[in-house]
Amino acid sequence: NNYNTYLGNNIDYSTFILSNNVFLNGPYENNTFGGNVVGNTFNDDMNSNIVGPYCQYNIITNDFDGNSIGSYFQYNIIDCDMDSNQIGNYFQHNMLGDADGQDFDFNRIGSYFTNNFLTFNNNDFQNTNFKFPNFSRIEKASNKA
């Protein structure tokens, strides 16, 4: 179990990059990841964490809930239950969804939710709040057989 750990630099994002780590078989809860969280794999029970800006090129596979994430959340592959997160501006170029239901609910996202690809069953994208402007280019594919 991993709790209350601080990784990164929340002041100068160019000096620390948290990259190429695999977080499996958690839980990973109440941790702080500074900026530049790049190229990681997050698997099980990533809950109630603080993630700085530039969280990008990550693979998130299960239980990514209740986190506070800075701006520039982009180029991530999210195949999971991702609920009740607060995400800053620039949620862009992400691939989200799977076929098990309840995948992207109760999230709060800032401006610029653009160019994302969503693959959800019915009712998997509900009660999510977006701050405008630029809520655009959502491509949605159906997983119905």
C-alpha positions in Angstrom: 0.0 0.0 0.0 1.2 3.5 -0.9 -0.2 6.5 1.0 0.8 10.1 1.5 3.9 10.1 -0.8 5.1 13.2 -2.6 6.9 12.8 -5.9 7.9 15.7 -8.1 8.4 19.4 -8.2 5.3 21.5 -8.1 7.2 24.7 -8.7 9.6 24.1 -11.6 8.0 21.5 -13.9 11.0 21.3 -16.2 13.4 19.8 -13.6 11.4 16.7 -12.7 9.6 14.2 -14.9 7.8 11.3 -13.3 8.0 8.9 -16.3 7.9 5.2 -17.2 6.6 3.9 -13.9 4.1 1.1 -13.4 1.7 1.5 -10.5 0.1 -1.9 -10.1 -1.8 -3.7 -7.4 -2.4 -0.5 -5.3 -4.0 1.1 -3.5 -2.2 4.4 -4.3 -4.1 7.0 -2.3 -3.6 10.5 -1.0 -0.3 11.0 -2.9 1.0 14.1 -4.6 2.6 13.8 -8.1 4.2 17.0 -9.2 4.1 18.3 -12.8 5.2 16.3 -15.8 3.6 12.9 -15.0 4.5 11.4 -18.4 4.4 7.8 -19.8 3.3 5.9 -16.8 0.9 3.0 -16.3 -1.7 3.4 -13.5 -3.6 0.2 -12.7 -5.5 -0.3 -9.5 -6.9 2.0 -6.9 -5.5 5.4 -7.8 -7.8 7.4 -5.5 -7.7 10.9 -3.9 -4.3 11.9 -5.4 -3.1 15.3 -6.5 -1.5 15.3 -9.9 0.2 18.5 -11.2 -0.1 19.9 -14.7 1.2 18.1 -17.8 -0.2 14.6 -17.0 0.2 13.1 -20.5 1.0 10.0 -22.5 -0.2 7.7 -19.6 -2.2 4.5 -19.6 -4.9 4.3 -16.9 -6.5 0.9 -16.6 -8.6 0.7 -13.5 -10.1 2.8 -10.6 -8.9 6.4 -11.2 -11.3 8.1 -8.9 -11.5 11.3 -6.8 -8.3 12.8 -8.0 -7.4 16.4 -8.5 -5.5 16.8 -11.7 -3.9 20.0 -13.1 -4.1 21.4 -16.6 -2.9 19.8 -19.7 -4.3 16.3 -19.2 -3.7 15.0 -22.7 -2.7 12.1 -24.9 -3.7 9.5 -22.3 -5.4 6.1 -22.8 -8.0 5.6 -20.2 -9.6 2.2 -20.1 -11.2 2.3 -16.7 -13.6 3.6 -14.2 -12.7 7.2 -14.0 -15.2 8.9 -11.7 -15.4 12.0 -9.5 -12.2 13.7 -10.6 -11.5 17.4 -10.9 -9.4 18.1 -14.0 -8.0 21.5 -15.0 -8.0 23.1 -18.5 -6.9 21.4 -21.7 -8.3 17.9 -21.5 -7.3 17.0 -25.0 -6.4 14.1 -27.4 -7.4 11.4 -24.9 -8.9 8.0 -25.6 -11.6 7.0 -23.1 -13.8 4.1 -22.4 -14.5 0.4 -22.4 -17.5 -1.9 -22.3 -18.1 -2.5 -18.6 -20.2 0.6 -17.9 -20.0 3.6 -15.5 -16.7 4.7 -17.0 -16.7 8.5 -16.9 -19.2 9.9 -14.4 -19.3 12.8 -12.0 -16.1 14.5 -13.2 -15.5 18.2 -13.3 -13.4 19.4 -16.3 -12.2 23.0 -17.0 -12.1 24.6 -20.4 -10.9 23.1 -23.6 -12.3 19.5 -23.6 -11.3 18.9 -27.3 -10.3 16.2 -29.7 -11.1 13.2 -27.5 -12.2 9.8 -28.7 -14.8 8.1 -26.5 -16.0 4.5 -26.6 -18.7 4.0 -24.0 -21.9 2.0 -23.5 -25.1 3.9 -22.8 -25.1 6.1 -19.7 -21.3 6.0 -19.2 -20.8 9.7 -19.7 -23.2 11.2 -17.2 -23.3 13.9 -14.5 -19.9 15.3 -15.8 -19.5 19.1 -15.7 -17.6 21.1 -18.3 -16.5 24.7 -18.1 -16.8 26.3 -21.5 -15.4 27.5 -24.0 -14.4 24.9 -26.5 -16.3 21.7 -25.7 -15.8 20.3 -29.1 -14.8 17.4 -31.4 -16.0 14.5 -29.4 -15.9 11.4 -31.4 -18.0 8.6 -30.0 -17.9 5.0 -31.0 -20.5 2.5 -29.8 -19.5 -0.7 -28.1 -22.8 -2.3 -28.8 -22.6 -5.7 -30.5 
